[in-house]
Structures are given as structure tokens and as C-alpha cells.
């Protein structure tokens, strides 16, 4: 099953709106087929594994299928994977976790059992739930998994008082950041970061250049200029701007027309009490378009807004062994914490050396945390 989970992880960032699934077919102690969800969400992992078994091992009859998520049981663009396993005459199916999608939700397991196939569930369940947390969030909460990535000094500063930030962390940490981009469906920044840095927000690791996620800018009043790299490259890498309710303004209409002409998709959502884009509405809109995993890279105001709304599920924090001091820009803007009980709480899940820097991973804890 852990081998199947490793296969599934290959699809992270490429399979949305579908989950990233892995499948191993084993017979008489030998692997006879393996597969993982392909880019765009199809073909599914089971279909891929069965095809390889037919091509190289004479089929999967009598084999045990190890699948990281309950096989689907509904007709879409392809027939159900549960039916494919039945028709392949596998003897047993081992499933890591059930699928909460109402179209499946136990139906895949029932079809397998009704066909006389032995079914075992719950193997490596925690790992499988963590792997597809974004997909589960989208199904059960109507929003994607949100990972906040920060590169800061030891005292939590992401730029000097004059806005200089390149580079606080070293090349290894920056490469790891690009690897994070490759495993997420979308990368999000606020308009302040987009204007200050004019970033590309692409994945530039050798061999992974085609893994750049959808680029999202939260821009309440549509200030992103048509000359920005995010706008001029929108036909190469999908670029979405989440903005507030469309005002009756000639200037706004002109900016909107210029951006859409470049291929930028505008997504109007509700505004919060402060007149800015409501963070929860933004995440709901992304989920509605199939996004399951969002990597947030800036800036401090966006981080504060998401943390204040209880929307940050994971932290990836890169710390440089350096200090800027109190006049530097903090990693997170204030989000209304007046009592310790109101703090955003996380548990550390990993600590690693990233060259001269430290990479720390956290996941949110508390009653509002996701799976």
C-alpha cells in the first residue's frame, strides 16, 4: 500500500478536480501491474494498472489490488473502476480509505463484495487521508486544502523596511519551494505581492517546468496591470484574478477588458465587511472550479486574512539563520488575536535542513481542522 501511495503522490497538482490515486496489482508475490491517476484526472489509477497487467503480465485474474482510495462506482467519461476490477477477475481488493464523494461513498466497496471479491479497508488510512486532504476538503467543506508557504528570518521577517526580500533563504530552500508549487493545483498571492514583486509564479525546476500550477491573484479592486508578468503569460499558464463585486466604473471595465484580452480569467466574489475579497468566498470559488490544493506564497496581509478566517490547513515555513529586526515586514499581518485562546494553532510534522536554512512543516490542530 505504501508503494501505491508513492505512485499516487506523482499525480498531486495534476489530477484536479479528481483525487490522486495509486494502484498496485500483486499476484503470487510479484507486481503484475501498477498505475496512478493521469494528468487531468483520467485515466484512473485502477484502469492504468489493469492495462499494464494485460500488456505485460497476461492480465490481473486472481491478483490482489492495493488501491489508495475506494474505487469509483459511477459512470462519467469512463466506466466505474470497481466494475473494471470485477471484470478483470481480481481476487481481493485492499483499500486505504473510503471516498466521501456521494457518487461513491461505499458503493464501490459494495459492488466489489457483491461480485464475491474479498475487500479489506483501512490499510495506511492516515497516510491516504493526508495525501488527498485537498480532494476531501473540496467534497466535504466546499473549499480546497490551503498551504501557507513562508520564507523568513529567525525573527519572522519576510522583507526589510524598504521591501527588499530577494533572497532571504538560499537556493536549496527556493528549489524546495518550486517543488511545492509542482504538487499544488494553484498558487495564490495577494495584489500587494503581485505589484511589489511582479512574480512569474511558475515552477522552474529542471524537468518540472510543465508542472506550473494555476496562478491566482486576489485583487479586490482589480489593480493588476496588463503589463504584469502574470497577465502577459496568462495564455501559457492559466491565470485567474479573484476580485470583488464588479463596480459600475469605466476604469474598472477598461482594466477588465485589457486583462481578459490577455487570457486572464476574472472571478468576482463577495466582499467582506472591510470591502476586500472575502477569503472564504475566494476559496469556495476556487473549489467550484475544481481546485483541491492551493499554495499561498504572499504576502503578509493575505496570510493574516486566511489565518484569521481559519482557512490555513498547513504551513511550510523556511527559516534563514538571519535577523532583520522589528522594522522589517512581518510574515503575517495582524488578524485580530486578543486572547491566547484565539491563536491559530498548529502541530509540527517535520523538520529538515534545506541547505543553510531550516524547513518546518505544520498542520492545523483544533476542532475546525480538516481531516
Backbone torsions as a table, in degrees:
resi	resn	phi	psi	omega
1	UNK	NA	-37.5	178.2
2	UNK	-65.4	-32.4	174.1
3	UNK	-64.9	-39.7	177.8
4	UNK	-64.7	-37.5	177.3
5	UNK	-65.4	-37.5	176.9
6	UNK	-64.2	-39.2	176.4
7	UNK	-64.5	-42.7	-179.1
8	UNK	-59.6	-39.5	-177.2
9	UNK	-61.7	-22.1	178.1
10	UNK	-61.3	-27.5	-176.0
11	UNK	-88.3	-8.4	-177.5
12	UNK	-56.9	131.2	-178.6
13	UNK	88.7	-7.9	-175.2
14	UNK	-124.2	-11.2	-171.4
15	UNK	-103.5	-5.8	-175.2
16	UNK	-56.6	144.9	7.0
17	UNK	-82.8	2.0	-179.3
18	UNK	-82.3	160.8	175.2
19	UNK	-74.4	163.0	174.6
20	UNK	-94.6	114.6	-172.5
21	UNK	-123.2	146.9	174.3
22	UNK	-123.2	150.5	-179.3
23	UNK	-141.8	132.4	173.9
24	UNK	-120.6	132.9	175.8
25	UNK	-109.6	122.4	-174.8
26	UNK	-125.9	133.0	176.8
27	UNK	-140.2	128.7	179.9
28	UNK	54.2	38.7	175.9
29	UNK	80.0	4.1	-179.1
30	UNK	-120.1	144.0	175.8
31	UNK	-76.1	123.6	-179.2
32	UNK	-108.9	-8.9	177.8
33	UNK	-172.4	149.7	177.0
34	UNK	-149.8	151.5	-179.1
35	UNK	-161.6	162.6	176.2
36	UNK	-145.5	157.3	-177.9
37	UNK	-58.8	132.0	-175.2
38	UNK	-87.4	162.6	-179.1
39	UNK	-52.0	137.3	-176.0
40	UNK	86.7	-4.3	176.6
41	UNK	94.7	-3.0	-180.0
42	UNK	-147.9	149.0	-5.4
43	UNK	-64.8	159.6	178.7
44	UNK	-76.1	166.6	-175.2
45	UNK	-60.8	-44.7	-177.4
46	UNK	-63.4	-41.3	179.2
47	UNK	-62.1	-42.3	178.5
48	UNK	-63.1	-45.4	-178.7
49	UNK	-64.8	-41.6	179.8
50	UNK	-65.6	-38.9	178.4
51	UNK	-63.0	-41.5	179.1
52	UNK	-68.1	-36.6	178.1
53	UNK	-63.7	-41.3	178.4
54	UNK	-65.6	-37.8	-175.7
55	UNK	-74.5	-34.8	-170.4
56	UNK	-118.9	-15.2	-173.5
57	UNK	-131.6	10.7	178.1
58	UNK	76.3	14.3	178.0
59	UNK	109.7	179.7	-174.2
60	UNK	-115.9	13.8	-178.6
61	UNK	-58.8	129.8	179.9
62	UNK	81.3	-0.3	-177.1
63	UNK	-83.8	164.4	170.4
64	UNK	-103.0	129.1	177.9
65	UNK	-100.6	124.7	174.3
66	UNK	-102.9	114.7	-174.1
67	UNK	-125.5	134.9	-174.6
68	UNK	-78.0	-13.3	178.9
69	UNK	-145.9	145.1	179.3
70	UNK	-46.5	128.4	178.9
71	UNK	-59.8	140.2	-177.9
72	UNK	-65.8	156.0	-175.5
73	UNK	-133.8	26.5	-178.4
74	UNK	-132.8	154.1	177.3
75	UNK	-87.3	126.1	173.5
76	UNK	-128.3	-122.7	174.3
77	UNK	-77.1	-15.4	177.9
78	UNK	-134.1	157.7	176.9
79	UNK	-67.0	164.9	-178.7
80	UNK	-63.4	141.7	177.4
81	UNK	-69.2	-32.2	177.7
82	UNK	-60.5	-41.6	178.1
83	UNK	-65.1	-40.0	179.5
84	UNK	-61.5	-39.0	178.4
85	UNK	-68.0	-38.1	177.5
86	UNK	-63.4	-47.6	-178.2
87	UNK	-66.4	-26.7	177.3
88	UNK	-77.9	-8.8	177.7
89	UNK	63.2	40.3	172.3
90	UNK	-66.6	153.4	-177.2
91	UNK	-90.6	-28.6	-173.8
92	UNK	-151.8	146.8	175.5
93	UNK	-128.2	125.2	177.5
94	UNK	-108.2	122.0	-173.4
95	UNK	-116.9	133.3	-179.9
96	UNK	-72.7	-48.4	-178.2
97	UNK	-151.7	157.4	179.7
98	UNK	-80.6	158.2	-179.0
99	UNK	-95.4	121.8	-179.7
100	UNK	-77.6	-7.4	178.5
101	UNK	-56.7	124.7	-178.2
102	UNK	-55.5	-23.8	178.5
103	UNK	-73.6	-14.2	-179.4
104	UNK	-117.7	-80.4	170.9
105	UNK	38.6	55.5	177.8
106	UNK	95.6	-17.5	-178.6
107	UNK	-65.7	-34.2	178.3
108	UNK	-65.5	-42.0	178.3
109	UNK	-65.3	-40.0	179.7
110	UNK	-62.9	-43.6	178.5
111	UNK	-60.4	-41.6	179.6
112	UNK	-64.4	-46.5	-179.0
113	UNK	-65.4	-39.7	179.1
114	UNK	-62.9	-25.1	178.2
115	UNK	-86.8	3.8	178.6
116	UNK	85.4	13.6	179.4
117	UNK	-89.0	132.6	176.7
118	UNK	-70.2	134.7	-177.2
119	UNK	-126.7	131.1	174.6
120	UNK	-122.8	135.9	-178.7
121	UNK	-125.1	164.1	172.9
122	UNK	86.9	10.8	179.9
123	UNK	-82.9	122.0	-175.6
124	UNK	56.5	38.4	-174.6
125	UNK	-62.2	-44.2	-177.6
126	UNK	-60.4	-42.1	179.9
127	UNK	-65.8	-39.4	180.0
128	UNK	-68.2	-38.9	177.7
129	UNK	-63.6	-41.5	179.5
130	UNK	-66.1	-39.2	-177.6
131	UNK	-61.6	-44.3	-176.5
132	UNK	-107.0	30.6	-180.0
133	UNK	-56.5	-36.6	179.9
134	UNK	-64.6	-44.3	178.4
135	UNK	-62.5	-43.7	179.9
136	UNK	-64.6	-40.9	177.2
137	UNK	-58.2	-44.3	-178.0
138	UNK	-62.9	-39.2	-178.7
139	UNK	-74.0	-44.2	-171.3
140	UNK	-93.9	-26.2	-176.2
141	UNK	-119.0	-7.6	179.7
142	UNK	70.4	25.7	177.0
143	UNK	-149.4	160.0	179.1
144	UNK	-81.9	168.1	166.9
145	UNK	-67.4	135.1	-179.3
146	UNK	-117.0	119.8	176.6
147	UNK	-111.9	122.7	176.7
148	UNK	-95.9	121.4	179.0
149	UNK	-106.7	128.8	-177.3
150	UNK	-130.5	137.2	170.6
151	UNK	-119.2	112.5	-172.4
152	UNK	-137.8	172.1	169.8
153	UNK	-80.3	177.3	178.2
154	UNK	-62.0	-29.6	180.0
155	UNK	-94.2	20.5	171.4
156	UNK	73.4	28.5	179.6
157	UNK	-103.7	139.0	-178.1
158	UNK	-110.1	-2.9	177.0
159	UNK	-166.9	162.0	174.8
160	UNK	-75.4	175.5	178.7
161	UNK	-62.1	-23.2	178.8
162	UNK	-92.5	2.0	176.9
163	UNK	92.7	5.8	-179.9
164	UNK	-75.8	127.4	-177.3
165	UNK	-137.1	-6.1	-175.7
166	UNK	-104.4	110.8	1.6
167	UNK	-126.3	132.5	176.8
168	UNK	-76.3	-44.6	178.7
169	UNK	-100.6	166.7	-174.6
170	UNK	-89.7	-176.5	-174.0
171	UNK	-63.4	-34.2	179.3
172	UNK	-66.1	-46.2	178.7
173	UNK	-62.3	-38.7	179.9
174	UNK	-67.1	-38.3	177.0
175	UNK	-64.3	-40.4	177.2
176	UNK	-63.4	-35.2	176.8
177	UNK	-63.1	-39.3	176.8
178	UNK	-67.4	-35.1	176.7
179	UNK	-64.8	-36.5	174.3
180	UNK	-61.7	-41.8	177.8
181	UNK	-56.8	-41.8	-176.9
182	UNK	-65.0	-22.6	-176.8
183	UNK	-100.3	9.6	178.9
184	UNK	-119.9	151.9	-179.6
185	UNK	-74.1	-34.2	-176.0
186	UNK	-143.7	151.2	174.3
187	UNK	-120.7	133.9	-170.5
188	UNK	-126.0	138.3	172.2
189	UNK	-136.9	160.5	172.4
190	UNK	-83.9	166.2	-177.8
191	UNK	-64.5	-30.1	178.2
192	UNK	-60.0	-45.2	177.7
193	UNK	-66.6	-40.9	-179.5
194	UNK	-61.7	-39.4	-179.5
195	UNK	-75.7	-38.8	-175.7
196	UNK	-73.7	-39.7	-172.5
197	UNK	-104.5	-20.2	-173.5
198	UNK	46.0	57.3	-173.9
199	UNK	-78.7	161.5	172.9
200	UNK	-90.3	-31.5	-179.7
201	UNK	55.2	40.0	178.3
202	UNK	-110.1	165.3	174.4
203	UNK	-92.3	118.8	-174.9
204	UNK	-117.7	24.7	173.4
205	UNK	-75.9	135.9	179.2
206	UNK	-55.3	127.9	-179.8
207	UNK	89.9	-13.1	-179.6
208	UNK	-118.9	19.3	-177.5
209	UNK	-61.8	-25.9	-179.9
210	UNK	-84.9	4.9	-177.8
211	UNK	-100.8	16.5	179.6
212	UNK	-63.7	131.0	-179.3
213	UNK	-79.8	170.8	171.5
214	UNK	-58.8	136.0	-179.2
215	UNK	-99.7	128.5	-175.4
216	UNK	-124.3	131.4	174.6
217	UNK	-118.1	126.8	173.5
218	UNK	-90.6	113.8	-168.5
219	UNK	-140.1	89.2	-170.5
220	UNK	-57.1	-40.0	-175.4
221	UNK	-113.3	17.1	176.0
222	UNK	56.7	63.9	179.2
223	UNK	-97.4	-6.7	-177.8
224	UNK	-62.7	121.3	-177.8
225	UNK	-77.7	149.1	177.9
226	UNK	-61.9	-17.1	-179.8
227	UNK	-85.4	-6.7	-179.3
228	UNK	-64.8	148.7	179.1
229	UNK	-58.6	-35.6	179.2
230	UNK	-62.8	-35.1	-179.5
231	UNK	-79.2	-45.3	-175.9
232	UNK	-69.5	-22.0	178.9
233	UNK	-100.6	14.7	-173.0
234	UNK	-67.5	-24.3	178.2
235	UNK	-82.0	-14.4	176.3
236	UNK	-91.9	-45.1	177.3
237	UNK	-124.2	122.7	-178.7
238	UNK	-51.8	132.9	-177.6
239	UNK	-130.9	124.6	-179.5
240	UNK	-117.9	140.5	174.3
241	UNK	-116.1	117.0	176.6
242	UNK	-89.8	116.8	-174.5
243	UNK	-126.8	171.2	-179.0
244	UNK	-78.3	-176.7	177.6
245	UNK	-54.3	137.4	-176.1
246	UNK	-65.7	117.5	178.9
247	UNK	-80.2	157.9	175.9
248	UNK	-84.9	78.7	-173.4
249	UNK	-139.3	131.9	178.9
250	UNK	-64.9	-38.3	-179.6
251	UNK	-65.0	-42.8	178.8
252	UNK	-62.3	-45.7	-178.7
253	UNK	-60.8	-38.5	179.5
254	UNK	-66.2	-43.0	178.3
255	UNK	-64.6	-42.1	-180.0
256	UNK	-62.1	-41.9	-179.9
257	UNK	-65.4	-40.8	-179.9
258	UNK	-64.9	-41.2	-179.3
259	UNK	-70.0	-45.6	-179.4
260	UNK	-64.9	-30.8	177.1
261	UNK	-63.9	-25.8	178.7
262	UNK	-87.0	-4.9	179.9
263	UNK	102.4	4.1	178.4
264	UNK	-75.7	134.1	176.0
265	UNK	-95.5	126.7	178.2
266	UNK	-96.8	133.9	-177.4
267	UNK	-124.4	94.7	177.9
268	UNK	-73.7	134.7	176.5
269	UNK	-135.5	174.4	-179.2
270	UNK	-67.8	150.7	175.8
271	UNK	-97.1	152.1	175.8
272	UNK	-83.5	-176.8	-179.7
273	UNK	-59.0	-25.5	-179.4
274	UNK	-86.7	2.5	-180.0
275	UNK	86.4	-7.2	178.5
276	UNK	-90.1	166.9	178.2
277	UNK	-55.7	130.8	177.3
278	UNK	-72.1	123.1	-175.8
279	UNK	-58.5	-40.9	180.0
280	UNK	-65.5	-39.0	178.1
281	UNK	-65.1	-37.0	177.9
282	UNK	-62.7	-45.3	-179.0
283	UNK	-68.1	-36.5	176.4
284	UNK	-62.6	-40.4	179.7
285	UNK	-65.5	-38.6	178.4
286	UNK	-66.8	-42.5	178.4
287	UNK	-62.1	-37.8	179.5
288	UNK	-62.3	-24.7	178.0
289	UNK	-94.0	8.1	174.0
290	UNK	98.9	-3.0	-177.9
291	UNK	-70.4	131.7	179.9
292	UNK	-114.4	-22.4	-176.2
293	UNK	-137.4	121.8	-179.2
294	UNK	-119.7	129.4	174.5
295	UNK	-103.6	119.5	-179.2
296	UNK	-99.3	122.9	-176.6
297	UNK	-114.3	-1.2	177.7
298	UNK	165.0	162.3	-3.9
299	UNK	-110.0	-150.1	-174.8
300	UNK	-63.9	-39.4	179.7
301	UNK	-65.9	-41.9	178.9
302	UNK	-65.3	-42.3	178.0
303	UNK	-60.2	-45.0	179.6
304	UNK	-63.1	-41.2	-179.2
305	UNK	-64.1	-43.1	-178.9
306	UNK	-70.4	-40.6	177.9
307	UNK	-66.0	-40.5	179.0
308	UNK	-63.8	-29.8	179.0
309	UNK	-88.1	1.1	179.9
310	UNK	68.8	32.4	-173.7
311	UNK	-106.1	-2.4	-179.9
312	UNK	-90.9	118.4	-177.8
313	UNK	-93.6	-34.4	-176.6
314	UNK	-138.6	151.8	173.2
315	UNK	-120.1	136.5	168.4
316	UNK	-121.6	103.5	-170.0
317	UNK	-113.6	118.6	178.1
318	UNK	-103.8	123.2	-176.5
319	UNK	-115.1	126.6	174.1
320	UNK	-90.3	149.0	179.7
321	UNK	-81.1	65.1	-177.3
322	UNK	-151.3	166.9	-178.9
323	UNK	-134.9	142.6	175.8
324	UNK	-111.5	-40.4	-179.7
325	UNK	106.1	175.0	-172.0
326	UNK	-65.8	-17.3	178.9
327	UNK	-87.1	-0.3	175.9
328	UNK	-79.3	166.5	-179.6
329	UNK	-79.1	124.2	-179.3
330	UNK	-72.0	155.2	-178.7
331	UNK	-67.2	-30.5	-175.9
332	UNK	-132.5	126.2	175.0
333	UNK	-73.6	161.2	-179.8
334	UNK	-59.1	140.9	178.1
335	UNK	-133.5	31.7	168.0
336	UNK	85.3	23.2	178.8
337	UNK	-82.0	116.5	178.2
338	UNK	-113.4	-16.9	178.8
339	UNK	-132.6	148.5	-179.1
340	UNK	-58.0	-31.2	-179.5
341	UNK	-64.4	-19.8	-178.2
342	UNK	-92.7	1.3	179.7
343	UNK	-62.9	148.0	169.6
344	UNK	-76.7	121.8	-173.6
345	UNK	-110.4	139.1	-179.4
346	UNK	-136.4	157.4	171.5
347	UNK	-114.4	139.6	-178.9
348	UNK	-77.7	131.6	-179.6
349	UNK	-110.9	-16.5	179.7
350	UNK	-164.4	148.3	172.8
351	UNK	-136.5	128.6	-177.5
352	UNK	-140.7	152.7	172.4
353	UNK	-83.2	129.4	176.6
354	UNK	-117.1	80.3	-172.8
355	UNK	65.7	-125.5	179.2
356	UNK	-83.6	-4.1	-176.3
357	UNK	-105.0	173.4	178.3
358	UNK	-116.3	132.5	177.1
359	UNK	-111.3	122.1	-178.8
360	UNK	-120.7	137.0	177.5
361	UNK	-115.0	139.4	-179.0
362	UNK	-136.8	155.5	171.1
363	UNK	-131.6	146.5	-175.1
364	UNK	-67.2	143.3	174.3
365	UNK	-123.4	160.0	-179.2
366	UNK	124.9	169.5	-175.7
367	UNK	-64.6	-22.0	-177.6
368	UNK	-92.3	-1.6	-177.0
369	UNK	-67.4	151.5	178.9
370	UNK	-79.8	-167.8	-172.5
371	UNK	-54.0	NA	NA
